[in-house]
Amino acid sequence: MDVKTNVPDKEAPLSFTPENTPQSAYSAESLYTDDSSYRYRCPGPGVFQCSVTGLVFVMAQEAELLYTTVQWDDGLLQPASKKTAGPLFEIKCSEDAAVCQLHLPHCETKDALVFNGLMSVVHITDDGMTILEPLEITDTHVVVKVPNLSVCGLVWNIYRRFRDISLPIKGRVMLFLRPPHTRDQILNVFLLQGNVHVDEVSKRHRRATYIELPPDCLVDFGQRYSVHCEPKGFHIQPEGEQFDPSYGPNYHPSFEVFVKPDTEKVTLWVQDKERKVVWKSDVFLEGVRAGIQQKDDAAMGQKLLTAPAEFIVRVSYPVLNRLLEKLLEHGVITDAEMQTARAKDRADKARDVMDMVAKKGSEACSVVVTALRELDPYLYSTLNLR
């Protein structure tokens, strides 16, 4: 096996974004079940990299790939003295032998890659588990030739990695803002391995909003980490957490930070037990909340369109005039459109507003719902736009 760093690819991979596929695409014969799967049809021979999972497929011919992340079974790994080093994938292909090589993303630093026997790949079929030794290891991936596609995942040699080598791995900090259920809002802080993609975590926390920040850090196995915040006064739990790699497919936050709803900005950092800061970033919450509110308002605007009759009957003349002014201020309608609508009686004017919301799209929806919340809270509530 060759360990190669900074080796140019024989062929640069073509990045692709797979289609999300419902689990029903997997047959009842699937070894595992999971609700997140991906589909992509490789157009011909070449090297193709999934932008979601980081997997690289070296293809000999055109074929369709269907793959999903699945749950590891530690009971299979322990007798072989192996530990999970990456997500576990179930992979299927429409054509036998179409996949020449599989590249699985790792999270090791260059310093660790000089050691042999560090990583291998498990290949699981109905007949059991086999260990595949790498053809090579690049800065980012472990390359193997798979005899047939089934369930594959990257593993560490327990004794080699956790006894003989004391080096950090590439880590990743992810932040998600949860929907407000109390007087406080909650920031979920995930401290994960560098080969866990944000999309995989997002799918397990769909109601929360991902906050895009520089994620990279270095973390040590078994080290205890804590999260800290400026300004002070916010509650953070737990006080500390030991880092132990885990590869889903379910991901749970390492820390929760409770912040007041009117907080515009916080500075967060992660430090180890010696108070060495391994990650730090400013988090601007006001813009995140504004984006969430805009999306919610647009969704509520679409909801408003499903019950136009009640709006037409209940909305008042002054509120209609202000709604038209708001639409003009935001450039959704022209002055001529506003003047034409204002000249009509109340009911026809209300119908015009609804027509504008229907024809002008999500921006008009957001403007009307936001203005209605301010101008007539009772009607806003009556129409169930909360």
C-alpha positions as YAML, in Angstrom:
chain: A
units: angstrom
residues:
- id: 1
  name: MET
  ca: [0.00, 0.00, 0.00]
- id: 2
  name: ASP
  ca: [1.32, 3.44, -0.95]
- id: 3
  name: VAL
  ca: [0.78, 6.43, 1.28]
- id: 4
  name: LYS
  ca: [0.76, 9.49, -0.97]
- id: 5
  name: THR
  ca: [0.47, 13.12, 0.02]
- id: 6
  name: ASN
  ca: [0.19, 16.03, -2.38]
- id: 7
  name: VAL
  ca: [0.07, 13.62, -5.30]
- id: 8
  name: PRO
  ca: [-1.82, 15.12, -8.24]
- id: 9
  name: ASP
  ca: [-4.78, 13.02, -9.33]
- id: 10
  name: LYS
  ca: [-4.34, 11.02, -12.51]
- id: 11
  name: GLU
  ca: [-7.71, 12.48, -13.39]
- id: 12
  name: ALA
  ca: [-9.29, 15.27, -11.40]
- id: 13
  name: PRO
  ca: [-12.68, 14.11, -10.08]
- id: 14
  name: LEU
  ca: [-15.84, 15.63, -11.46]
- id: 15
  name: SER
  ca: [-17.91, 16.91, -8.55]
- id: 16
  name: PHE
  ca: [-21.61, 16.11, -8.63]
- id: 17
  name: THR
  ca: [-24.61, 16.77, -6.41]
- id: 18
  name: PRO
  ca: [-26.73, 13.63, -6.11]
- id: 19
  name: GLU
  ca: [-30.49, 13.45, -6.12]
- id: 20
  name: ASN
  ca: [-32.21, 12.72, -2.82]
- id: 21
  name: THR
  ca: [-34.02, 9.42, -3.12]
- id: 22
  name: PRO
  ca: [-36.76, 8.04, -0.85]
- id: 23
  name: GLN
  ca: [-35.92, 4.88, 1.02]
- id: 24
  name: SER
  ca: [-38.43, 2.93, -1.09]
- id: 25
  name: ALA
  ca: [-35.79, 2.91, -3.82]
- id: 26
  name: TYR
  ca: [-33.98, 0.33, -1.69]
- id: 27
  name: SER
  ca: [-35.36, -3.16, -1.94]
- id: 28
  name: ALA
  ca: [-36.53, -5.27, 0.98]
- id: 29
  name: GLU
  ca: [-33.22, -7.13, 0.62]
- id: 30
  name: SER
  ca: [-31.29, -4.08, 1.86]
- id: 31
  name: LEU
  ca: [-28.94, -5.02, 4.69]
- id: 32
  name: TYR
  ca: [-29.84, -1.88, 6.62]
- id: 33
  name: THR
  ca: [-32.61, 0.70, 6.65]
- id: 34
  name: ASP
  ca: [-32.18, 4.45, 6.62]
- id: 35
  name: ASP
  ca: [-34.21, 7.39, 5.36]
- id: 36
  name: SER
  ca: [-31.42, 9.27, 3.57]
- id: 37
  name: SER
  ca: [-30.23, 7.97, 0.23]
- id: 38
  name: TYR
  ca: [-28.65, 9.41, -2.89]
- id: 39
  name: ARG
  ca: [-28.81, 8.68, -6.59]
- id: 40
  name: TYR
  ca: [-26.52, 9.69, -9.44]
- id: 41
  name: ARG
  ca: [-26.03, 8.38, -12.97]
- id: 42
  name: CYS
  ca: [-22.40, 8.51, -14.04]
- id: 43
  name: PRO
  ca: [-22.41, 9.41, -17.75]
- id: 44
  name: GLY
  ca: [-19.46, 7.19, -18.62]
- id: 45
  name: PRO
  ca: [-15.92, 6.21, -17.58]
- id: 46
  name: GLY
  ca: [-14.22, 8.68, -15.25]
- id: 47
  name: VAL
  ca: [-13.73, 9.84, -11.68]
- id: 48
  name: PHE
  ca: [-16.77, 11.29, -9.90]
- id: 49
  name: GLN
  ca: [-16.91, 12.86, -6.42]
- id: 50
  name: CYS
  ca: [-20.13, 13.28, -4.42]
- id: 51
  name: SER
  ca: [-20.37, 16.82, -3.04]
- id: 52
  name: VAL
  ca: [-22.51, 15.62, -0.11]
- id: 53
  name: THR
  ca: [-20.65, 12.58, 1.23]
- id: 54
  name: GLY
  ca: [-17.17, 13.13, -0.20]
- id: 55
  name: LEU
  ca: [-17.18, 9.64, -1.75]
- id: 56
  name: VAL
  ca: [-15.22, 9.26, -4.98]
- id: 57
  name: PHE
  ca: [-16.21, 6.64, -7.57]
- id: 58
  name: VAL
  ca: [-13.80, 5.57, -10.30]
- id: 59
  name: MET
  ca: [-16.07, 4.27, -13.05]
- id: 60
  name: ALA
  ca: [-15.29, 1.97, -15.98]
- id: 61
  name: GLN
  ca: [-18.56, 2.67, -17.77]
- id: 62
  name: GLU
  ca: [-21.86, 4.48, -17.57]
- id: 63
  name: ALA
  ca: [-23.94, 3.31, -14.59]
- id: 64
  name: GLU
  ca: [-26.37, 4.50, -11.95]
- id: 65
  name: LEU
  ca: [-25.25, 4.67, -8.33]
- id: 66
  name: LEU
  ca: [-27.60, 4.39, -5.38]
- id: 67
  name: TYR
  ca: [-26.09, 4.83, -1.92]
- id: 68
  name: THR
  ca: [-26.98, 5.71, 1.63]
- id: 69
  name: THR
  ca: [-25.40, 6.15, 5.04]
- id: 70
  name: VAL
  ca: [-26.29, 3.36, 7.47]
- id: 71
  name: GLN
  ca: [-25.76, 2.42, 11.10]
- id: 72
  name: TRP
  ca: [-22.48, 0.86, 12.23]
- id: 73
  name: ASP
  ca: [-22.60, -2.38, 14.24]
- id: 74
  name: ASP
  ca: [-19.77, -2.13, 16.77]
- id: 75
  name: GLY
  ca: [-20.25, -5.78, 17.59]
- id: 76
  name: LEU
  ca: [-18.78, -6.66, 14.19]
- id: 77
  name: LEU
  ca: [-15.74, -4.43, 14.65]
- id: 78
  name: GLN
  ca: [-14.62, -5.24, 18.19]
- id: 79
  name: PRO
  ca: [-13.47, -8.84, 17.52]
- id: 80
  name: ALA
  ca: [-11.35, -7.51, 14.65]
- id: 81
  name: SER
  ca: [-9.83, -4.76, 16.86]
- id: 82
  name: LYS
  ca: [-11.28, -2.06, 14.59]
- id: 83
  name: LYS
  ca: [-13.05, 1.24, 15.31]
- id: 84
  name: THR
  ca: [-15.18, 3.38, 13.01]
- id: 85
  name: ALA
  ca: [-13.15, 6.02, 11.15]
- id: 86
  name: GLY
  ca: [-15.83, 7.30, 8.78]
- id: 87
  name: PRO
  ca: [-19.50, 6.93, 7.84]
- id: 88
  name: LEU
  ca: [-20.74, 3.49, 6.78]
- id: 89
  name: PHE
  ca: [-22.21, 3.39, 3.27]
- id: 90
  name: GLU
  ca: [-24.47, 0.92, 1.56]
- id: 91
  name: ILE
  ca: [-23.76, 1.24, -2.15]
- id: 92
  name: LYS
  ca: [-25.54, -0.29, -5.14]
- id: 93
  name: CYS
  ca: [-24.80, 0.03, -8.84]
- id: 94
  name: SER
  ca: [-26.93, -0.71, -11.89]
- id: 95
  name: GLU
  ca: [-24.02, -2.44, -13.66]
- id: 96
  name: ASP
  ca: [-21.79, -5.12, -12.17]
- id: 97
  name: ALA
  ca: [-18.10, -4.22, -12.05]
- id: 98
  name: ALA
  ca: [-18.79, -0.64, -13.20]
- id: 99
  name: VAL
  ca: [-17.00, 0.78, -10.13]
- id: 100
  name: CYS
  ca: [-13.24, 0.18, -10.41]
- id: 101
  name: GLN
  ca: [-12.24, 1.92, -7.20]
- id: 102
  name: LEU
  ca: [-13.89, 3.53, -4.21]
- id: 103
  name: HIS
  ca: [-12.30, 6.47, -2.36]
- id: 104
  name: LEU
  ca: [-13.54, 7.04, 1.20]
- id: 105
  name: PRO
  ca: [-12.82, 10.40, 2.91]
- id: 106
  name: HIS
  ca: [-10.69, 10.30, 6.08]
- id: 107
  name: CYS
  ca: [-9.92, 12.91, 8.74]
- id: 108
  name: GLU
  ca: [-6.23, 12.27, 9.44]
- id: 109
  name: THR
  ca: [-3.54, 14.93, 9.30]
- id: 110
  name: LYS
  ca: [-0.44, 14.59, 7.14]
- id: 111
  name: ASP
  ca: [1.67, 13.80, 10.20]
- id: 112
  name: ALA
  ca: [-0.40, 10.70, 10.93]
- id: 113
  name: LEU
  ca: [-0.31, 9.42, 7.36]
- id: 114
  name: VAL
  ca: [3.37, 8.45, 7.60]
- id: 115
  name: PHE
  ca: [2.39, 5.54, 9.89]
- id: 116
  name: ASN
  ca: [1.49, 2.24, 8.24]
- id: 117
  name: GLY
  ca: [-1.42, 0.07, 9.29]
- id: 118
  name: LEU
  ca: [-3.49, 3.03, 10.39]
- id: 119
  name: MET
  ca: [-6.68, 2.58, 8.36]
- id: 120
  name: SER
  ca: [-8.46, -0.05, 6.31]
- id: 121
  name: VAL
  ca: [-11.93, -0.57, 4.85]
- id: 122
  name: VAL
  ca: [-14.52, -3.09, 5.97]
- id: 123
  name: HIS
  ca: [-16.65, -4.75, 3.32]
- id: 124
  name: ILE
  ca: [-19.87, -6.30, 4.65]
- id: 125
  name: THR
  ca: [-22.08, -8.72, 2.74]
- id: 126
  name: ASP
  ca: [-24.57, -11.44, 3.65]
- id: 127
  name: ASP
  ca: [-21.58, -13.74, 4.04]
- id: 128
  name: GLY
  ca: [-19.96, -11.59, 6.72]
- id: 129
  name: MET
  ca: [-17.25, -8.94, 7.00]
- id: 130
  name: THR
  ca: [-13.90, -8.78, 5.26]
- id: 131
  name: ILE
  ca: [-11.06, -6.27, 5.62]
- id: 132
  name: LEU
  ca: [-9.81, -4.49, 2.50]
- id: 133
  name: GLU
  ca: [-6.29, -3.04, 2.65]
- id: 134
  name: PRO
  ca: [-5.87, 0.33, 0.91]
- id: 135
  name: LEU
  ca: [-4.34, 0.61, -2.53]
- id: 136
  name: GLU
  ca: [-3.15, 4.05, -1.45]
- id: 137
  name: ILE
  ca: [-3.93, 6.83, 1.00]
- id: 138
  name: THR
  ca: [-4.03, 10.42, -0.21]
- id: 139
  name: ASP
  ca: [-4.26, 13.59, 1.86]
- id: 140
  name: THR
  ca: [-8.03, 13.25, 1.91]
- id: 141
  name: HIS
  ca: [-9.11, 9.71, 0.93]
- id: 142
  name: VAL
  ca: [-8.45, 6.02, 1.41]
- id: 143
  name: VAL
  ca: [-8.52, 4.19, -1.92]
- id: 144
  name: VAL
  ca: [-9.68, 0.57, -2.25]
- id: 145
  name: LYS
  ca: [-10.75, -1.83, -4.95]
- id: 146
  name: VAL
  ca: [-14.03, -3.45, -3.96]
- id: 147
  name: PRO
  ca: [-14.78, -6.98, -5.22]
- id: 148
  name: ASN
  ca: [-18.48, -6.12, -5.34]
- id: 149
  name: LEU
  ca: [-20.52, -3.25, -4.00]
- id: 150
  name: SER
  ca: [-22.36, -3.75, -0.74]
- id: 151
  name: VAL
  ca: [-21.70, -2.07, 2.61]
- id: 152
  name: CYS
  ca: [-18.33, -0.32, 3.00]
- id: 153
  name: GLY
  ca: [-16.82, 1.86, 5.69]
- id: 154
  name: LEU
  ca: [-13.50, 3.22, 6.86]
- id: 155
  name: VAL
  ca: [-12.03, 1.85, 10.13]
- id: 156
  name: TRP
  ca: [-9.04, 2.49, 12.36]
- id: 157
  name: ASN
  ca: [-6.75, -0.17, 13.77]
- id: 158
  name: ILE
  ca: [-7.48, 0.30, 17.49]
- id: 159
  name: TYR
  ca: [-3.99, -0.56, 18.74]
- id: 160
  name: ARG
  ca: [-2.17, 1.37, 16.02]
- id: 161
  name: ARG
  ca: [-4.26, 4.53, 16.19]
- id: 162
  name: PHE
  ca: [-5.12, 4.78, 19.86]
- id: 163
  name: ARG
  ca: [-2.02, 3.25, 21.49]
- id: 164
  name: ASP
  ca: [0.93, 3.92, 19.17]
- id: 165
  name: ILE
  ca: [-0.03, 7.29, 17.68]
- id: 166
  name: SER
  ca: [-0.82, 10.38, 19.74]
- id: 167
  name: LEU
  ca: [-1.79, 12.86, 17.07]
- id: 168
  name: PRO
  ca: [-4.94, 14.97, 16.62]
- id: 169
  name: ILE
  ca: [-7.39, 14.47, 13.77]
- id: 170
  name: LYS
  ca: [-9.12, 17.05, 11.60]
- id: 171
  name: GLY
  ca: [-12.30, 18.14, 13.35]
- id: 172
  name: ARG
  ca: [-15.30, 20.22, 12.42]
- id: 173
  name: VAL
  ca: [-17.56, 22.52, 14.45]
- id: 174
  name: MET
  ca: [-21.14, 22.91, 13.21]
- id: 175
  name: LEU
  ca: [-23.74, 25.33, 14.59]
- id: 176
  name: PHE
  ca: [-27.52, 25.05, 14.22]
- id: 177
  name: LEU
  ca: [-30.10, 27.51, 15.55]
- id: 178
  name: ARG
  ca: [-33.13, 25.64, 16.85]
- id: 179
  name: PRO
  ca: [-36.69, 27.01, 16.54]
- id: 180
  name: PRO
  ca: [-37.67, 29.06, 19.64]
- id: 181
  name: HIS
  ca: [-39.75, 26.93, 21.99]
- id: 182
  name: THR
  ca: [-39.10, 28.96, 25.16]
- id: 183
  name: ARG
  ca: [-38.03, 32.49, 26.05]
- id: 184
  name: ASP
  ca: [-34.49, 31.50, 25.05]
- id: 185
  name: GLN
  ca: [-33.23, 30.30, 21.70]
- id: 186
  name: ILE
  ca: [-30.89, 27.35, 21.59]
- id: 187
  name: LEU
  ca: [-27.71, 27.02, 19.57]
- id: 188
  name: ASN
  ca: [-26.74, 23.41, 18.96]
- id: 189
  name: VAL
  ca: [-22.96, 23.03, 18.82]
- id: 190
  name: PHE
  ca: [-21.62, 19.86, 17.18]
- id: 191
  name: LEU
  ca: [-17.98, 18.85, 17.62]
- id: 192
  name: LEU
  ca: [-17.38, 16.21, 14.96]
- id: 193
  name: GLN
  ca: [-14.79, 14.58, 12.76]
- id: 194
  name: GLY
  ca: [-13.70, 16.35, 9.60]
- id: 195
  name: ASN
  ca: [-15.13, 13.67, 7.28]
- id: 196
  name: VAL
  ca: [-18.71, 14.22, 8.47]
- id: 197
  name: HIS
  ca: [-20.53, 16.41, 5.95]
- id: 198
  name: VAL
  ca: [-22.92, 19.13, 7.10]
- id: 199
  name: ASP
  ca: [-25.72, 17.81, 4.87]
- id: 200
  name: GLU
  ca: [-25.69, 14.52, 6.74]
- id: 201
  name: VAL
  ca: [-26.17, 16.34, 10.05]
- id: 202
  name: SER
  ca: [-28.74, 18.77, 8.62]
- id: 203
  name: LYS
  ca: [-31.01, 15.93, 7.55]
- id: 204
  name: ARG
  ca: [-31.23, 14.79, 11.18]
- id: 205
  name: HIS
  ca: [-32.09, 18.30, 12.40]
- id: 206
  name: ARG
  ca: [-34.38, 19.60, 9.66]
- id: 207
  name: ARG
  ca: [-36.23, 22.09, 11.87]
- id: 208
  name: ALA
  ca: [-33.00, 23.81, 12.90]
- id: 209
  name: THR
  ca: [-31.11, 26.31, 10.72]
- id: 210
  name: TYR
  ca: [-27.46, 25.70, 9.89]
- id: 211
  name: ILE
  ca: [-25.19, 28.69, 10.50]
- id: 212
  name: GLU
  ca: [-22.35, 28.70, 8.00]
- id: 213
  name: LEU
  ca: [-19.02, 29.46, 9.68]
- id: 214
  name: PRO
  ca: [-15.39, 28.35, 9.20]
- id: 215
  name: PRO
  ca: [-15.65, 24.84, 10.72]
- id: 216
  name: ASP
  ca: [-12.10, 23.47, 10.77]
- id: 217
  name: CYS
  ca: [-10.20, 22.59, 13.93]
- id: 218
  name: LEU
  ca: [-7.92, 19.90, 15.35]
- id: 219
  name: VAL
  ca: [-9.20, 17.59, 18.10]
- id: 220
  name: ASP
  ca: [-7.67, 14.80, 20.18]
- id: 221
  name: PHE
  ca: [-9.24, 11.47, 21.04]
- id: 222
  name: GLY
  ca: [-10.36, 11.31, 24.67]
- id: 223
  name: GLN
  ca: [-9.64, 15.02, 25.25]
- id: 224
  name: ARG
  ca: [-12.23, 16.95, 27.23]
- id: 225
  name: TYR
  ca: [-13.59, 20.06, 25.52]
- id: 226
  name: SER
  ca: [-15.83, 22.90, 26.62]
- id: 227
  name: VAL
  ca: [-17.70, 25.73, 24.89]
- id: 228
  name: HIS
  ca: [-17.48, 29.34, 26.04]
- id: 229
  name: CYS
  ca: [-19.31, 32.49, 25.04]
- id: 230
  name: GLU
  ca: [-19.00, 36.28, 25.03]
- id: 231
  name: PRO
  ca: [-20.87, 38.22, 26.25]
- id: 232
  name: LYS
  ca: [-21.17, 36.15, 29.38]
- id: 233
  name: GLY
  ca: [-24.41, 35.31, 31.09]
- id: 234
  name: PHE
  ca: [-25.69, 32.66, 28.70]
- id: 235
  name: HIS
  ca: [-26.26, 29.11, 29.92]
- id: 236
  name: ILE
  ca: [-24.17, 26.39, 28.26]
- id: 237
  name: GLN
  ca: [-24.61, 22.68, 28.84]
- id: 238
  name: PRO
  ca: [-22.83, 20.40, 29.50]
- id: 239
  name: GLU
  ca: [-19.85, 22.09, 31.14]
- id: 240
  name: GLY
  ca: [-17.50, 19.74, 29.34]
- id: 241
  name: GLU
  ca: [-17.59, 16.77, 27.00]
- id: 242
  name: GLN
  ca: [-15.01, 14.14, 26.10]
- id: 243
  name: PHE
  ca: [-14.39, 13.82, 22.37]
- id: 244
  name: ASP
  ca: [-15.07, 10.33, 21.07]
- id: 245
  name: PRO
  ca: [-15.65, 9.91, 17.33]
- id: 246
  name: SER
  ca: [-19.09, 8.72, 16.26]
- id: 247
  name: TYR
  ca: [-20.38, 8.29, 12.73]
- id: 248
  name: GLY
  ca: [-24.15, 8.39, 12.87]
- id: 249
  name: PRO
  ca: [-26.24, 8.23, 10.88]
- id: 250
  name: ASN
  ca: [-27.85, 9.99, 13.87]
- id: 251
  name: TYR
  ca: [-25.90, 12.97, 15.19]
- id: 252
  name: HIS
  ca: [-26.54, 14.61, 18.54]
- id: 253
  name: PRO
  ca: [-25.27, 18.06, 19.62]
- id: 254
  name: SER
  ca: [-22.19, 18.09, 21.84]
- id: 255
  name: PHE
  ca: [-23.29, 21.34, 23.53]
- id: 256
  name: GLU
  ca: [-26.31, 23.61, 23.83]
- id: 257
  name: VAL
  ca: [-25.99, 27.39, 24.21]
- id: 258
  name: PHE
  ca: [-29.12, 29.20, 25.46]
- id: 259
  name: VAL
  ca: [-29.27, 32.77, 24.13]
- id: 260
  name: LYS
  ca: [-31.84, 35.54, 24.56]
- id: 261
  name: PRO
  ca: [-34.08, 36.17, 21.51]
- id: 262
  name: ASP
  ca: [-32.84, 39.75, 21.08]
- id: 263
  name: THR
  ca: [-29.14, 38.77, 21.01]
- id: 264
  name: GLU
  ca: [-27.55, 40.12, 17.83]
- id: 265
  name: LYS
  ca: [-24.05, 38.66, 18.09]
- id: 266
  name: VAL
  ca: [-22.07, 36.23, 20.23]
- id: 267
  name: THR
  ca: [-18.49, 35.02, 20.12]
- id: 268
  name: LEU
  ca: [-18.13, 31.29, 20.68]
- id: 269
  name: TRP
  ca: [-15.01, 29.26, 21.21]
- id: 270
  name: VAL
  ca: [-14.11, 25.65, 21.98]
- id: 271
  name: GLN
  ca: [-11.19, 24.95, 24.28]
- id: 272
  name: ASP
  ca: [-9.53, 21.87, 25.78]
- id: 273
  name: LYS
  ca: [-8.93, 21.17, 29.46]
- id: 274
  name: GLU
  ca: [-5.64, 23.13, 29.33]
- id: 275
  name: ARG
  ca: [-7.68, 26.12, 28.06]
- id: 276
  name: LYS
  ca: [-6.12, 25.97, 24.63]
- id: 277
  name: VAL
  ca: [-8.60, 27.39, 22.10]
- id: 278
  name: VAL
  ca: [-9.09, 24.97, 19.19]
- id: 279
  name: TRP
  ca: [-11.89, 26.89, 17.44]
- id: 280
  name: LYS
  ca: [-13.34, 30.40, 17.69]
- id: 281
  name: SER
  ca: [-15.82, 32.44, 15.66]
- id: 282
  name: ASP
  ca: [-18.21, 35.39, 15.82]
- id: 283
  name: VAL
  ca: [-21.83, 34.36, 15.30]
- id: 284
  name: PHE
  ca: [-24.24, 37.00, 13.95]
- id: 285
  name: LEU
  ca: [-27.67, 35.81, 15.04]
- id: 286
  name: GLU
  ca: [-29.73, 38.79, 13.88]
- id: 287
  name: GLY
  ca: [-29.11, 38.01, 10.21]
- id: 288
  name: VAL
  ca: [-29.81, 34.31, 10.74]
- id: 289
  name: ARG
  ca: [-33.14, 35.05, 12.43]
- id: 290
  name: ALA
  ca: [-34.06, 37.53, 9.70]
- id: 291
  name: GLY
  ca: [-33.43, 34.87, 7.06]
- id: 292
  name: ILE
  ca: [-35.51, 32.34, 9.01]
- id: 293
  name: GLN
  ca: [-38.33, 34.86, 9.42]
- id: 294
  name: GLN
  ca: [-38.30, 35.70, 5.72]
- id: 295
  name: LYS
  ca: [-38.61, 32.02, 4.82]
- id: 296
  name: ASP
  ca: [-41.39, 31.56, 7.38]
- id: 297
  name: ASP
  ca: [-43.24, 34.63, 6.09]
- id: 298
  name: ALA
  ca: [-43.04, 33.37, 2.52]
- id: 299
  name: ALA
  ca: [-44.40, 30.00, 3.65]
- id: 300
  name: MET
  ca: [-47.21, 31.73, 5.54]
- id: 301
  name: GLY
  ca: [-47.93, 33.80, 2.45]
- id: 302
  name: GLN
  ca: [-48.47, 30.61, 0.50]
- id: 303
  name: LYS
  ca: [-50.75, 29.47, 3.31]
- id: 304
  name: LEU
  ca: [-52.68, 32.73, 3.00]
- id: 305
  name: LEU
  ca: [-53.37, 31.90, -0.64]
- id: 306
  name: THR
  ca: [-55.22, 28.74, 0.38]
- id: 307
  name: ALA
  ca: [-57.90, 30.78, 2.21]
- id: 308
  name: PRO
  ca: [-58.36, 34.03, 0.25]
- id: 309
  name: ALA
  ca: [-62.09, 34.38, 1.01]
- id: 310
  name: GLU
  ca: [-61.59, 34.96, 4.74]
- id: 311
  name: PHE
  ca: [-58.90, 37.56, 4.09]
- id: 312
  name: ILE
  ca: [-61.17, 39.39, 1.60]
- id: 313
  name: VAL
  ca: [-64.08, 39.44, 4.06]
- id: 314
  name: ARG
  ca: [-62.11, 40.48, 7.15]
- id: 315
  name: VAL
  ca: [-59.34, 42.86, 6.05]
- id: 316
  name: SER
  ca: [-60.06, 46.56, 6.65]
- id: 317
  name: TYR
  ca: [-59.80, 49.45, 4.18]
- id: 318
  name: PRO
  ca: [-56.90, 51.22, 6.01]
- id: 319
  name: VAL
  ca: [-54.91, 47.99, 6.32]
- id: 320
  name: LEU
  ca: [-55.33, 47.32, 2.58]
- id: 321
  name: ASN
  ca: [-53.94, 50.77, 1.76]
- id: 322
  name: ARG
  ca: [-50.92, 50.17, 3.99]
- id: 323
  name: LEU
  ca: [-50.34, 46.73, 2.45]
- id: 324
  name: LEU
  ca: [-50.25, 48.31, -0.98]
- id: 325
  name: GLU
  ca: [-47.78, 50.93, 0.25]
- id: 326
  name: LYS
  ca: [-45.56, 48.21, 1.69]
- id: 327
  name: LEU
  ca: [-45.60, 46.31, -1.59]
- id: 328
  name: LEU
  ca: [-44.60, 49.52, -3.40]
- id: 329
  name: GLU
  ca: [-41.82, 50.28, -0.89]
- id: 330
  name: HIS
  ca: [-40.30, 46.85, -1.50]
- id: 331
  name: GLY
  ca: [-40.49, 47.22, -5.26]
- id: 332
  name: VAL
  ca: [-42.97, 44.35, -5.63]
- id: 333
  name: ILE
  ca: [-45.53, 46.52, -7.45]
- id: 334
  name: THR
  ca: [-45.35, 49.71, -9.47]
- id: 335
  name: ASP
  ca: [-46.94, 53.04, -8.54]
- id: 336
  name: ALA
  ca: [-49.45, 52.58, -11.37]
- id: 337
  name: GLU
  ca: [-50.48, 49.17, -9.98]
- id: 338
  name: MET
  ca: [-50.93, 50.67, -6.52]
- id: 339
  name: GLN
  ca: [-53.02, 53.59, -7.77]
- id: 340
  name: THR
  ca: [-55.25, 51.29, -9.82]
- id: 341
  name: ALA
  ca: [-55.89, 49.07, -6.80]
- id: 342
  name: ARG
  ca: [-56.50, 52.00, -4.42]
- id: 343
  name: ALA
  ca: [-59.26, 53.34, -6.65]
- id: 344
  name: LYS
  ca: [-61.35, 50.20, -6.12]
- id: 345
  name: ASP
  ca: [-63.77, 49.39, -3.30]
- id: 346
  name: ARG
  ca: [-62.61, 47.40, -0.28]
- id: 347
  name: ALA
  ca: [-63.49, 43.90, -1.52]
- id: 348
  name: ASP
  ca: [-62.04, 44.38, -5.00]
- id: 349
  name: LYS
  ca: [-58.93, 45.97, -3.49]
- id: 350
  name: ALA
  ca: [-58.52, 42.91, -1.22]
- id: 351
  name: ARG
  ca: [-58.84, 40.65, -4.25]
- id: 352
  name: ASP
  ca: [-56.14, 42.68, -6.02]
- id: 353
  name: VAL
  ca: [-53.78, 42.24, -3.07]
- id: 354
  name: MET
  ca: [-54.37, 38.48, -3.12]
- id: 355
  name: ASP
  ca: [-53.78, 38.41, -6.88]
- id: 356
  name: MET
  ca: [-50.52, 40.29, -6.40]
- id: 357
  name: VAL
  ca: [-49.39, 37.83, -3.73]
- id: 358
  name: ALA
  ca: [-50.23, 34.94, -6.06]
- id: 359
  name: LYS
  ca: [-48.54, 36.42, -9.15]
- id: 360
  name: LYS
  ca: [-45.49, 38.18, -7.66]
- id: 361
  name: GLY
  ca: [-44.11, 35.16, -5.81]
- id: 362
  name: SER
  ca: [-42.37, 34.57, -2.48]
- id: 363
  name: GLU
  ca: [-41.20, 38.18, -1.97]
- id: 364
  name: ALA
  ca: [-44.78, 39.48, -2.15]
- id: 365
  name: CYS
  ca: [-45.89, 36.71, 0.22]
- id: 366
  name: SER
  ca: [-43.23, 37.71, 2.73]
- id: 367
  name: VAL
  ca: [-44.04, 41.44, 2.51]
- id: 368
  name: VAL
  ca: [-47.79, 40.95, 3.02]
- id: 369
  name: VAL
  ca: [-47.44, 38.54, 5.94]
- id: 370
  name: THR
  ca: [-44.81, 40.69, 7.68]
- id: 371
  name: ALA
  ca: [-46.92, 43.84, 7.26]
- id: 372
  name: LEU
  ca: [-50.11, 42.09, 8.34]
- id: 373
  name: ARG
  ca: [-48.41, 40.89, 11.53]
- id: 374
  name: GLU
  ca: [-47.64, 44.54, 12.37]
- id: 375
  name: LEU
  ca: [-50.79, 46.26, 11.09]
- id: 376
  name: ASP
  ca: [-53.52, 43.86, 12.21]
- id: 377
  name: PRO
  ca: [-52.28, 41.25, 14.73]
- id: 378
  name: TYR
  ca: [-55.84, 40.03, 15.31]
- id: 379
  name: LEU
  ca: [-56.41, 39.23, 11.62]
- id: 380
  name: TYR
  ca: [-52.93, 37.75, 11.40]
- id: 381
  name: SER
  ca: [-53.84, 35.40, 14.23]
- id: 382
  name: THR
  ca: [-57.33, 34.68, 12.90]
- id: 383
  name: LEU
  ca: [-55.89, 33.59, 9.55]
- id: 384
  name: ASN
  ca: [-53.55, 31.25, 11.47]
- id: 385
  name: LEU
  ca: [-50.42, 32.81, 10.01]
- id: 386
  name: ARG
  ca: [-48.39, 32.29, 13.18]
...
